Amino acid sequence: MQKSPINQLLLAWLLILGVAYADKNTICDSIIVHSQVDIDSAIGSGCSNIDGDVVLASDATGELSLDGINSIAGALRNENGSQVTAIRNQKIWQIDGQLILREMPKLETVSFRNLLAVGDWASYRTTVGQVAFENLGALSSLDLYELNILGEFHLVNLPLLKNFTQRGSEFGSRPRTIELRDIGVSNLMAMRLLNNDYRRSSQAESVTISSSSTAEHSNSSPPGGLHEIYISHNYTGRIDLDLDGDADVHITSNYVDRAAVSGARNLSIGASHAVGELVSSVANLDVQDCPAFERFRYIGNSWFDWTAPTGRLADAVASRSLVLRNLTSMYLHPDTTHRNNATDIDGAGHEVWSNGYCKYGGERDRYYQDSSTRCMGNLTSVVLEGNITNDFFEDFLFAFWSRGVAKSFFSDDAKARTDIRWHGRVTERFEITSTDPSFNCTAMDELRDVGLFPGKYSCNGKTAPMSRDAWAEAGKRSSAGGRSDEVVGSMLGLAVLLQLLLLF
């Protein structure tokens, strides 16, 4: 059937519009950028969406504006030696591959303010894209304001970086891996990849931060690099911090599997709630070689209020350990009065703890006897080395084993004795080495004697025997129906007397 002139005209117009639309949104292969001319030429030919990579050539120089490029299916990367001084794009929102810039000695400014995502979605809340800025000695300004969806994030050897912007939204897929090494930024509080206000949606497998004293600084600021570090996720698998002694570290993730901290000036942690249940803030803590370290700053619960995780997180903790080495001085709360029940020295407000056995604990059992409360959880290992004072252990004993309260599990008087199972044990390894000549091991040896340290034990290089297992004894008393030792003893005495009478 012959088409009418009107139909032919309409078809022609549709073809023209289609060609125009296609030209305007042409998808192009990879672009090698030698200068701004290459970018302008690609955009001018309709290459707003790049199907491959955008590569900055080794001979590229000057400032580059990528405005006009809306998306990159591959990677944005450079060849070593590029002399580019600035890279800007205010429109691009997604790079499907990677964003990697390395070994660019003259690069001073990078701005991708509306870039939201780097990498394809691998699964719900998980992406595989990598963002890396490494060995950029002149970089002073990095704007990644909206960046929120990515798999890995690396900032390495950026000594002049002072202006770093990354807020993103509260939702999205946070990177599984975060690495920050020797960067000039002094405060990371505003970095939402690390400090996420909406913690329920965020988790990271590892956070690695190191800072050397070679980072640039102004006369008005203290020497060194990072001075304030905030780490806050729903879950942080591993934290490794190797700092220069000037940083205050704040960790408020709902749950942390392992933390190793070296060179922090002050270190604080705040326990929070996850899946509706109070969990330990850190399962394994390692603090070493912090010469300016003074105290565990009191925020939320103290370091020794380690409540055993329950619910879905219970199976995630294989061990629970504490390592403190080469610290100049160690106190829990240096301004408190030791062994003073009026002082909230345990750092838990008026709460008590749970280690899977007890329902109420300490001398407050009468007040809490009708509620399900918590007493101290157990640890796998504790290693302490440094200028450890007797005062430190008065706090330590009070906070961890509550030896400073009126009741004691050492007492032979049933009315004055508290059940030892209300207090934590260190099951596999307990080692103390103090450089303080006045420090003595008497209190530790007593705890060893009653079975609170049943595994490997040493205090200042000497071991001590364990003569009794107080936990087992407490279990026997409990199996006797909760009766006091006097009552149980009297009943046993009567039973023996009855047997003797029957013999006669």
Secondary structure, DSSP 8 states (H G I E B T S, - for coil): ----HHHHHHHHHHHHHHHHHHHHTEEE--EEESSHHHHHHHHHTTEEEESS-EEE-TT-EEEEE-TT--EESS-EEE-TT-EEEEEE-SS--EESSEEEEE--TT--EEE-TT--EES-EEETTEE--EEEEES-TT--EEE-TT--B-SEEEEEEETT--EEE----SSS---SEEEEEEES--B-TT-TTTB-SSGGG-EEEEEEEE--TTS---TTS-SSS--EEEEB-SEEEEEEEEEEEEEEEEE--SEEEEEEEEEEEEEEE---EETTEE--SEEEEEEE--TT---B--SSS-TT------GGGGGG-S--EEEEEEES---S-TTS-TT-TTS-TTSSTT--B-SSS-SS-GGGHHHHTTS--B----EEEEEEEES--HHHHHHHHHHHH-TTSS--TT-SSTTT---GGGS--EEEEEEEEE--TT---HHHHHHHHTTSS-SEEEETTB-------HHHHHHHHHHTTS--HHHHHHHHHHHHHHHHHHH-
